Amino acid sequence: MATNVIQLDLCGLEPPEPMERVLDALSRLQAGDAIRMLIDREPRPLFRILEQNGFEYTVTPREDYLFDILIRHFS
């Protein structure tokens, strides 16, 4: 279980603000921490960044057409 979870509601924000906010949050993560973000579109460019930098993530599409994304930092 994550010791600290940063909550980000990025719905309705115009690019690049959602990406800027999540990258800022990623820079503050410590080992064992997580980010839970809610967004109204699937952020595919973010997934590549996460994979290239060793973050794990899960994407849960919701019935209201939003995406609930949990990003974890283990190292």
C-alpha positions as CSV (number, residue, x, y, z in Angstrom):
1,M,0.0,0.0,0.0
2,A,1.3,3.5,-0.9
3,T,2.4,5.6,2.1
4,N,1.4,8.9,0.3
5,V,-1.2,9.2,-2.5
6,I,-1.3,12.4,-4.5
7,Q,-4.8,13.0,-5.9
8,L,-5.1,14.8,-9.2
9,D,-8.4,15.7,-10.9
10,L,-7.4,16.7,-14.4
11,C,-10.9,16.6,-16.0
12,G,-11.7,19.5,-18.3
13,L,-8.1,20.9,-18.5
14,E,-6.7,21.8,-21.9
15,P,-3.4,20.3,-23.0
16,P,-0.7,20.6,-22.0
17,E,-1.9,21.4,-18.4
18,P,-2.8,17.8,-17.5
19,M,0.6,16.5,-18.6
20,E,2.4,19.4,-16.8
21,R,0.5,18.7,-13.5
22,V,1.2,14.9,-13.6
23,L,4.9,15.4,-14.4
24,D,5.2,17.8,-11.5
25,A,3.6,15.3,-9.2
26,L,5.9,12.5,-10.5
27,S,8.9,14.6,-9.7
28,R,7.8,14.7,-6.0
29,L,7.1,11.0,-5.6
30,Q,9.1,9.0,-3.1
31,A,9.6,5.3,-3.1
32,G,6.3,3.6,-2.1
33,D,4.2,6.7,-3.1
34,A,1.5,6.8,-5.7
35,I,-0.6,9.2,-7.8
36,R,-4.2,8.6,-8.4
37,M,-5.4,10.7,-11.3
38,L,-8.8,11.2,-12.9
39,I,-8.9,12.4,-16.5
40,D,-11.4,12.7,-19.3
41,R,-9.2,11.2,-22.0
42,E,-6.6,8.4,-22.2
43,P,-3.2,10.0,-21.8
44,R,-1.2,7.7,-24.2
45,P,1.9,10.0,-24.3
46,L,2.1,9.8,-20.5
47,F,2.1,6.0,-20.6
48,R,5.3,6.0,-22.7
49,I,7.0,8.4,-20.3
50,L,6.0,6.2,-17.3
51,E,7.3,3.0,-19.0
52,Q,10.6,4.7,-20.0
53,N,11.1,5.8,-16.4
54,G,10.2,2.7,-14.5
55,F,6.8,3.6,-13.1
56,E,4.0,1.1,-12.9
57,Y,0.4,2.1,-13.7
58,T,-3.1,0.8,-14.0
59,V,-5.8,2.3,-16.0
60,T,-9.5,1.8,-15.1
61,P,-12.0,3.1,-17.6
62,R,-15.2,4.2,-15.8
63,E,-18.8,4.1,-16.9
64,D,-18.9,7.9,-16.9
65,Y,-16.2,7.9,-19.7
66,L,-13.4,9.0,-17.4
67,F,-10.2,7.2,-16.7
68,D,-9.0,6.5,-13.2
69,I,-5.2,6.0,-13.4
70,L,-3.0,4.8,-10.5
71,I,0.7,5.4,-10.9
72,R,3.2,3.8,-8.5
73,H,6.8,4.5,-7.8
74,F,8.8,1.6,-6.2
75,S,12.5,2.4,-6.7
